[in-house]
């Protein structure tokens, strides 16, 4: 009887473990789509998407959302190129030139307010030519 109990327990254990193993190996759970450098794997039960590629002699699968997140982070990084020393010097020289021109115009404006230039005197009216004495006319 003990042998029968052991066999039943062993059979129950095998069936208990076989269920989850069979679910994992169910045909059609994953769909594979070839891409450059590997393939995309879709888990049809969970909807998880992974990118699988070969590194050395082994295949590795990385969740696609991690790849997308890394690519988005790389794209979001600003590509900053600092100006050279010569470009900075040219920019400062240009600012100095503009500032000097501004100060010069401001001084001219101050001078025009402080001492306004008198307006030119009106030109004298042209003289009329002398008239000949007129003779009274008889009627």
Steps between C-alpha positions, in 0.01 A plus 500: 500500500786734575631449154166596352488817709850593391412441137183711527693781669773480237244504220320800659829685533587433137160622384532807726833597349408404146214754485715815535773354280250422227356853523845653447577285199160544341550531123427847367565689822786698342510649154835593353563768240849538347661846517846643438738337745249256656127458535203638691322255727135551599356309793140446387381431856644806675553736206864554600729591212871425508789557262724197476854512364807284501794603714805286451362144499176559695163656427369770735155654509447850642155648561416739216377772736853515650648536152249770408565680830877492438459628144265777618748598772782518245287709263397734781859577598589839359785494255694798632798638317678774691634797303872531446710766670520695171120497459456632853755777436321602177165511680642717779664734246168540321320574827762763589460663158123513539527639853740777386263594218209510745694726743595733213137536390391557859757782540377662177145481628600656836681783321199575282277525808746710705567763234241502229624654180322827424274483204623707206358852473236534236629632172410867434221559255627586155509872434255628244640698211452875527191633330493791271301792629157479363331790321142574576281425209239740389159397428 
